[in-house]
Structures are given as C-alpha cells and as structure tokens.
Amino acid sequence: MKNFDLASVGKEIPYDIPNGFLSESSAKILGRISSYEKKRMMRRRRVVVMYYAAAVLAIGIVAGIAFYPQKSNQQIDYVLKHVSDNDLQKLEKTVTSDPFY
C-alpha cells in the first residue's frame, strides 16, 4: 500500500466543478422540497375535507333516522279500516308465509 500524507494535499479540490453548479443544485433541491410540501399540504387538505364530509353524512343519517316521521297507531288503524277484507287476507297470507317472520 502506498503511503499517503494528507498534510501535503493542501486545501485544493482535486477536481473541477462547473460554475454555478452548487447554487443551481441547491435551488433545484429547494424547488423539489417546496413542490413536495405543496403536494403534502394538498393531500392533507383533501383528507380533512373527506373527514368533514363523512362527519356531515353521518350526522345527516342520524338526524334522518331520529326525526323521520313514524306512523302512529291511529294512522295504521285508519289505513286498515279502509282496506278490503280480501286485501287484508292477502296481506296476512304474505306475512305469515315469510320465512323470516
């Protein structure tokens, strides 16, 4: 192995780089970082909007179920009084033949 003395090398760079290479590289890197951050912020904003939309949808479903007008027994009795006996028998047959009844 060859003996190498670092003290004799000095502070010179042993290779040449084009003028402006370092400043252009740093500008390119900063540009990529800023575009990445913009994409990241947009993605985060989309996720937040989707969470809000899901929350509004869930609240709407719960409110719809809670405030949906239920038929009272009086309304059901009124309807049953005005249905013919033949139709009531068909309804009874349909309900009792239901396997989940």
C-alpha positions as CSV (number, residue, x, y, z in Angstrom):
1,M,0.0,0.0,0.0
2,K,1.2,3.4,-0.9
3,N,1.9,5.9,2.0
4,F,-0.3,8.9,1.7
5,D,0.4,12.2,3.5
6,L,-2.8,14.3,4.0
7,A,-0.7,17.3,5.0
8,S,0.8,17.5,1.6
9,V,-2.5,17.6,-0.2
10,G,-3.5,21.1,1.0
11,K,-6.9,22.7,0.7
12,E,-7.4,22.5,-3.1
13,I,-10.2,20.5,-4.5
14,P,-8.7,17.7,-6.7
15,Y,-11.5,18.1,-9.3
16,D,-13.3,20.8,-11.2
17,I,-17.0,21.6,-11.0
18,P,-18.9,23.8,-13.4
19,N,-19.6,27.4,-12.4
20,G,-22.8,27.8,-10.5
21,F,-23.3,24.0,-10.0
22,L,-23.7,24.2,-6.3
23,S,-26.1,27.2,-6.3
24,E,-28.2,25.6,-9.1
25,S,-28.2,22.3,-7.3
26,S,-29.4,23.9,-4.1
27,A,-32.1,25.8,-6.0
28,K,-33.3,22.6,-7.6
29,I,-33.4,20.7,-4.3
30,L,-35.3,23.5,-2.6
31,G,-37.7,23.6,-5.6
32,R,-38.3,19.9,-5.2
33,I,-38.8,20.2,-1.5
34,S,-41.3,23.0,-1.9
35,S,-43.3,21.1,-4.5
36,Y,-43.3,18.1,-2.3
37,E,-44.5,20.2,0.6
38,K,-47.3,21.6,-1.6
39,K,-48.4,18.2,-2.6
40,R,-48.3,17.0,1.0
41,M,-50.4,20.0,2.1
42,M,-52.9,19.4,-0.7
43,R,-53.1,15.7,0.3
44,R,-53.6,16.7,4.0
45,R,-56.3,19.2,3.0
46,R,-58.1,16.5,0.9
47,V,-58.1,14.1,3.9
48,V,-59.5,16.8,6.2
49,V,-62.3,17.6,3.7
50,M,-63.1,13.9,3.4
51,Y,-63.3,13.6,7.2
52,Y,-65.7,16.6,7.3
53,A,-67.8,15.2,4.5
54,A,-68.0,11.8,6.3
55,A,-69.0,13.5,9.6
56,V,-71.7,15.6,7.9
57,L,-73.0,12.4,6.2
58,A,-73.1,10.5,9.5
59,I,-74.9,13.4,11.2
60,G,-77.4,13.6,8.4
61,I,-78.1,9.9,8.6
62,V,-78.5,10.0,12.4
63,A,-80.8,13.1,12.1
64,G,-82.8,11.5,9.4
65,I,-83.4,8.4,11.4
66,A,-84.1,10.4,14.6
67,F,-86.5,12.9,13.0
68,Y,-88.2,10.7,10.4
69,P,-91.9,10.8,11.0
70,Q,-93.1,7.5,12.3
71,K,-96.6,6.3,11.6
72,S,-98.7,6.3,14.7
73,N,-101.1,3.5,15.6
74,Q,-104.0,5.8,14.6
75,Q,-102.7,6.2,11.1
76,I,-102.3,2.4,10.8
77,D,-105.8,1.8,12.1
78,Y,-107.2,4.3,9.7
79,V,-105.5,2.5,6.8
80,L,-106.6,-0.9,7.9
81,K,-110.2,0.2,8.2
82,H,-110.2,1.4,4.6
83,V,-108.6,-1.8,3.1
84,S,-111.0,-4.5,1.8
85,D,-111.2,-7.9,3.6
86,N,-109.8,-9.6,0.6
87,D,-106.7,-7.4,0.6
88,L,-106.2,-8.0,4.3
89,Q,-106.3,-11.8,3.8
90,K,-103.7,-11.5,1.1
91,L,-101.5,-9.4,3.4
92,E,-101.9,-11.9,6.2
93,K,-101.0,-14.8,3.9
94,T,-98.0,-12.9,2.6
95,V,-96.8,-12.0,6.1
96,T,-97.3,-15.5,7.6
97,S,-95.6,-17.2,4.6
98,D,-92.5,-15.0,5.1
99,P,-89.6,-17.3,6.3
100,F,-88.2,-14.5,8.4
101,Y,-91.5,-13.9,10.3
